[in-house]
């Protein structure tokens, strides 16, 4: 294990985290499991950040490596997502109460949709303290926010029917491709976590168009929220 840090932050893409590095001090990088980890200080907090890559496998590799290498006290997965509710529009924020993997399906064996074999859980609970503080930080920035279930799967949701199916099965408020895997790793390792996502698209038939136009805007907002969180979070 390397130096223990206060907060670990995992994003899927560089655009979701690059701006955060500009406010970090005492920076150093280390490559583990093919992932570049950036360590430094933001305010009085020691932080490690990483770009895991897109999808659940990359996300899980990154989370497990971060835990073994840096032993963060908490982990936040941040970035952008598609909305699954008319209460969240582009630029609004979704904070996890829990996470679900909508593409896990052993219902043919009698299991509930989304059931994680071995954990016997569908919904992996986020840490209440972390999520509450994320919501407070969002509010201070004047950004609309909703808490609820974040749905993860290895597909970019670009279909009205698929969107409706995820909502019907899991009552989720946003969809993305990494959070549920990170949640599972954190749960197994007993590391408190939460997920913050700023809405970049509608998760519908036109989501690919929205995503291309608004991913930078949404990413910048997520970075501002995370920066505020790190500076004000108390252990």
N, C-alpha and C positions, 0 to 999 in steps of 0.2 A: 504494500500500500504506500502511496505517495503522501504528500501533505494533505491532511484533512481540511475540507473547506466547509463554509457555512451553507452555501447555496449552489446547486447545480441547475443549469438551464440547458434544455435540449430543444433544438429546432430542426426542421427537416431541410430547410434551404438557407443558403447564405443571405438572401434578401430579407429573411426573417430575423436575422441576428447581427448582421455586419455593423450596424450603427451602434450597437451596444459596446463593441470593442473600443470605440472612440472615447468612451468615458471611463474605461478601465485603466488602472495604474498598476505599476509593477508587473507588467505582463510577461508571460513566458508560455511557450507552446510545447506540447508533448504529443507524440503520435503513438496511439495504442490501438490494436485491432483494426488498423487501417483508418482510424478516425483521428483527426487533429483536435486536441483539447487545448483551449486557451484558458490559462489561469491568471488571476489578477485580483485587484481590489476595486470595489465600487463603494465609496464612502468608507465605512469601517468594516465592511463585510468582505470576506474572502469568497471568491466566485470562480466556478469553472463552467465554461460554455462549450457547446459542441454542435456541429451540424451533422446530423445522423444520416441524412439521405432520406429518400421518399419510401414509405412503406413500413409494414409492421416488423419485418425481420431486421432491417437496418436499425429501426428504432429500439428494438429489444437488445440488439448487440451493443448499441451505444449506451443504453441505460445500465446494463449489467457491467460493462467495462468502466463506466463512470463510478459506479458504486464500489467496485473492487479497487479501482485505482485511486479514488479521491475521497471516498467515504463521506459524501455530502450529507449534511444534516437533513436537508429537504431537497426535492427535485421539482422543478416546474417545466412542463412542456408548453411552449408557447409558439405562436405563429398565426396562420390564417385558416379559415374554414368556410364551408358552405352552410348557409342557414337552412334549417328545417322547420322554421316557424315564421309566421307573418309578424311576430313581435320583435324580430331581429332583422335589420336591413344592413346593407353594405356600410361598413365602418363601425357598426355596433360591436359590442364585446359579449362573448359567451364564457362563463366560468363554470367549471365542473362541480357538480355535487357528486357525480359518479361518472364512470366510464364503462362503455359496453363495446364489444366487438361484434358488429352486426353481421359479419360474414362467417362467424362460427355457427355451424348448423349440424347438430346430431339429433334433430327432431325425429328422424326415422327410427332412432333407438329409444324413443320415448322421453328424450331430454327436452327441456325448455329451450327455445331459440336463444342463441347467444351463450349458452352454458359453457363455462370453461372447465373442461374435464380436469380433475385433480384438485381444483379449488372449490368446485361445486358452487360457483358464483356466476351470475349473469352480470350484475352490476358491481364494479369494483369501486368502493367508496373513496372519494378524495378527502384529504385532510380538511376539517372544518375551519381550523384557524387560518391556514394558508388561503383557502378559498375566500373566506370572509375578508381578509386583508386585500386580496386582489380586487374584490368588489369595491372596497373603500378607495383604492388607488384609481380605479376606473372612474368612480364618481367624482373624485377630486379633479380629474382631467375633463370633466363635463361630457363624458362619453356614455351613451345609453348602454345598459348592461342587463343581462338575464342569466340566472343560474339554472342548471339542470343537467341532464344527461348528455354527454358528448359521445357520439357514435363514431367508431373507427372501423375501417375496412380497407382491403387492398384494391380499392377502385375509386376513381374520381367520379363522384355522383353527378351525372349529366342527363338525368332522365326523370321526368315527373312521376312515373309509376314507381320507380325504385325509391325515390324520395318519400312518396306516400307510404310505401311498405315499411321503411325504416321507422317512420313516425308512428305508424299503427302498431308495430311490434314493440317498440322501445320507448316511445314518447320522448325521443331525443330532440334537442334544440339545435344541434349543429353536427356536421359530418366532416371528417378528415381522415388521415391515413396513418397516424402514428400514436396518438394519445392513449388508446386502449392497450396497446402493447407495452408502452412505458408504465402505465398504471399496473399492469399485471406483474412486471418485473419489480416495481417498487413494493407492491403488496407482498410478494414472496420474500423480499429482502427486508421487510418491515421499515421501509424508508417513507416518511410522509411525503405526499405529492399532491399536486393539483395541475389542472390544465386551463390555460387561457388561450382563447382563440378570438381573433377579430375577423368579422365576416367580410369575405372577398367576393362572394358570388351567391347565387340563389339556389344552388344544388339542383337546378331544374334543367329543362331542355336547352336553355341558353347560358348555362353556368360557365361554359368554356369561354364565352365572349366576355362575361363579367370578370372572370378570373384574370384574363389577359390584361384588362384595362385597370383593374383595381388592386392587384396583388401587392404592388409597391406601396400604395396608399394604406392598405390594411396592415401590411407588415410594419410600416413606420409607426403606426398607432400601437401595435402590440409591443414594440421596443420601448416606446415612451412609458407604457404601463409597467413593464418589467423593471425599467430603470427606477421608477417611482417606488415600486414594491421593494426592490433590493435596498434602497437607501433608507426606507422607513420601517422595514420588518424588524421586529424584536423577537428574540428567541423565547 
